């Protein structure tokens, strides 16, 4: 997936697809599936960061995503 494809996908969401929680799933080589609510889309770095619930980065990833969202909303407000 490219950044352009991700932006295109999210810019044309159906209303029912634009609300609610997101859960990340990582399918591991040994067949296990890790699920988490700690997700962050890092557009600058071209990464989707998924942190396991009991990892040291779980809360940091969630907080960093909130900061990204605040930055975006402030930028949007200034350009309006």
Residue, then its C-alpha position, 0 to 999 in steps of 0.5 A: x500500500x502506498x501513502x497515496x492509496x491510503x489517502x484515496x481510501x480514507x477520503x472516500x469513506x462511506x459514512x458507516x465506515x467513518x465512526x467507531x473504534x479501530x483494532x490492529x491485527x498482526x498475523x504472526x508467522x507461527x499462526x498467532x494473531x496479535x490484536x491491539x487498540x494501540x495504532x498510529x499512522x505516521x505519514x511522514x515516515x510512511x509507517x503504520x505503528x502497531x504496539x502490543x498491549x503489554x509492550x513498553x510502547x503501547x501507551x506511547x503509541x496511543x498518545x503519539x496518535x492523539x498528538x498527530x490528531x491534534x496537530x491535524x485538527x489545528x492545521x485544518x482550523x488555521x486554514x479555514 
